[in-house]
Amino acid sequence: MPNRDEEGFQASIHSQSLLIQRTEKEILKLLQSAQDEVISLLSKNSSVANIGRLAALKQEITRTVASFNVQAADTFTKKQEASWGLGKDLVTIPATWHGIIGTDPSISIAQLQMMKNFATDRIRNISTETINRINGVLAYGLIGNKSFSQMVDGVQQQMEGSPRRRAITIVRTELPRAYSAAADETMKEVANRAPPGTIQKEWRRSGKPTGRPNHSAADGQVRDVDQPFDLITISMMYPRDPNAPPGETINCGCFHTPKINMDKYYAK
């Protein structure tokens, strides 16, 4: 007989995965658009041969990259809100199925706002780093008497390298972080409404062949909602716990799910 809770979890993870894929595609599209515009600006100024004109060109490029920053931050924070909602539903839907709650639990969005601010800062850092790298290519190109095509190649390399990798990392880390944080907050709220032991949480490994060994070893570990998971080298309240070191959270694909014990509920 199908396990309704497990089916719900798999459906939730599928929705979250699609959200990550769509967000990554949108952010990279914005980055590509900024790159195309920068190359277009360079093409219109292929005869730049003095520091004065180079300064003006840098300002135009800065405005272009700054526009990417605004659009990317707006897009990403909206996706974080959607991910937060999915994480909340991961808990409220099965809790409603089982009759544990009758009304939607209210959880604070203060943590979501902090995560949105953090992600916006990370995107801003991408823009700042990109501008500095492009300016460096142009300045050294002019000083070193590089050809226009060499400078264009240099700019393309800078925009296709680190900025893309960092954007992908932000999407794959911060969207799931919002998902897990919302699920964790909701589990605590639902647990407060139910008899002790009714709601617990279970660590689920990512399934990646290159997953962190200590994360994989925690697969199936069950804890009370207010207790941390034991990952051998560290304790974490949930996957991508912001209190954990970056080395334990960046690109982590693990999840945690509510584990509902109706025997405890009916024993109230």
N, C-alpha and C positions, 0 to 999 in steps of 0.2 A: 504494500500500500504506500503510495507516495507520501513523503513527509512534507506537509504544507509549509512548515517553518523553513525547511531547507530550500524548497522551491522559491519561497519568497526572498530568501537571501540571494540565491543565484540570479533571480530577476533583478534585484537591486544592484548587484555587482555588475550585471550586464548594462544597466542604465548608466551607472557610474563610468564604466569603461567607454561607452559611447560618448558621454559628456567630455571625457578627457580627450578622446580622439578628435571630436569636433572643435574643442577649444584650441588644441595644439595646431590644428589646420588653420583656424582663423588667425591665431597670433602669428604664425609663420607667413601667412598671406599678407598680413600688415607689414611684417618685416621685409618681405620681398618687394612690396609696393614702395617702401621707403628706399630700398636699395635701387630700384629702377629709377626713382626720381633723382637720387643722388647721381647715378650714372648719366642721366639726362642733363643734369646741371653741369656735369663735367664736360659733356659733349658740346654744350653751348659755349663753354669757356675753354676750349682746347688750345687756345692761343695764350693762355695765362703765362706771363713771363716776368712778372714783377710782384714784389711783396704786397704792394697796395691792392692790386686786383685779387691776389690770393686771399687777403683778409676779408674782402667782400664776399668771395665765394664760400669761405668758411662759414660766414654768417648765414648764408642761404642754406647750406648743408645742415647747420645747427637747427634752423627752423624746421627743416624737413624731418630730421630725426626726432625733434621735440614733438612734432605732430604724431609720430608713431607712438611715442611714450604716452600721450594723452589717450589715443584710441585704444592702445593695448591695455592700459590700466583700466579703462572703462569696461572694455570687453571682459577682461579677466575677473574683475570684482563681481560682475553680474553672474559669471559662471560659478564663482565661489558661493554666491547665494543659492544657486540651483543645487550645488553639491551639498550644501548645508541642509537643504530641504530633503534631499535624498537620504542623507544620514539620519535625519529625524524620522523619516518614514520607515527606515530599516527596523526601527523599534516599535513605533506606534501601530503599524499595520498588524504585526503578529499579536501585539498586546491587545488590540481591539478584537481580532479573531477569537482569542481565548477568553474574551470578556473581562479582562483584568482592568481595562479602563473604558470609560464611556465617553469621555471628552478628551479633546486634543490637549496634551500636557504643554504647559507654557515653560519655555526655557529661555534663559538670558542670551541675547545676541552680542553681548559685550565681547566675548571671545572671538566671534566672527568678525567684528569690527577691527579688532587688533590684528587678526589674520589678513584682513583686506589691506590694512595699513602696511603691514610687513611686505605683502606681495607687491603693492604699489612701489614701495622703496626698492625692491629687487628689480622691478621693471625699469625704474628710473636709473638704477645703476647700469643696466644694459645700455640705455641711451647715452649716458655720460661716457661710459667706456668706449662705445662705438664712435662717438664724436671725437674723442681724444685720439683714437687709433686712426681715423680718417685724416684728421688734421696732421698727424704725424707723417702719414704717407705722403700727403701733399707737400708739406714743408720740406721733408727730406728729398722728395722727388725734384722739387725746384732747386734746392741747394746742390743736389747731385746731378743736375742737368738730365734728369730722366725724361724719356719720351712720354707723350700723352698716354699711349697705350699701356706703357709700363705702370703709370700711376693708376689708370683705370683697373688694371689687373690687381694692383695692390689693394685698392679700395674694395674690390669684389671679394678678395680673400679675407679681408678683415670683417666684412659684413656676413659672409657665409660661414665663418668659423665660430669663434667664441659666442657672438650674439645668438646664433641659432641654438647652439648647445645649451646655453644658459636659459633661453626661453623654454626649451623643451623640459629642462630640469625643473623649472618653476611650475610649469603646468602639471608635470607628473608627481610633484611632491606636494604642492600647496592645495590643489583641488582635493586629493584624497585626504589631506590633513583636515580640511573643513568637514568632509564627510564623516571621518572618524570622531572628530571633536563633537559634532552634533549628535552622533549616535551615543557617545559616552554621556553627554549631558542628559539626553533623553532617557537613557537607561537608569540613571540616578533618580530622575524625577518619577519614572514609573515605579521603581523599586520603593520609593517613599509611599506610594499608594497601595502597595501590596504587602501581604504577610512576609516576614523575613524568609529569605531563601527562594522566593518565587522567581525572581529575576537575577540571573548571574550573567557573566560575560565569558565568551570563549575566543581564544586567539586562533586565527586562521592564516596559515602561511600563504604566500603569494603563488606558489607553484612555479616560480621562475627557476630555470635550471641553475642560475647563478645567484640564487637568493642567499642572504646572509645565513650561515650555519646556525647561529644562535636563535634567529627568528624562525627558521624551519623546525628547530628542535622544540619550540614552544607550541607547535601546532596541536590543537586540541586541548590546551591548558585552560582550565576553568577557574575563574576567580569571582568573589563577590564584587559587585560593581564599584565599591569604594576601595578595593585593594588592587595593587599593581600586579602585572604579570612578571614572572621571573624569567629573564632571558639569559641566564647564566652569568653574563658579564655585566648586566645592568637590569634595573627594574623600570618598567614603563606602564603607564596607565592604559595606553592604547597605542596602536601603530602610528608612527609619526608624532608622538607626544612631543610638544614643543620644549618640554623640560629635558628631553634626552639630547645627547650630543648629535651634531649634524651627521656624523658618520653612521649613526643608527637610524636616521630618518630620511635622508636624501634618496629619492627614487625608490623608497620602500613600497612594495606592492602588497603587503599584508593587510588584513582586515580583522576586526573583531565583531562578533555578533551576539545578540541577546540569546541566552539559554534559559528557556522558560520551564519551570517545574510546577505543573498544575497540582501535583500531590501536596506540595507545600501550600498552594493557594487554597485548596479545598479543606486543608487541615486547620484553617483559621478559626 
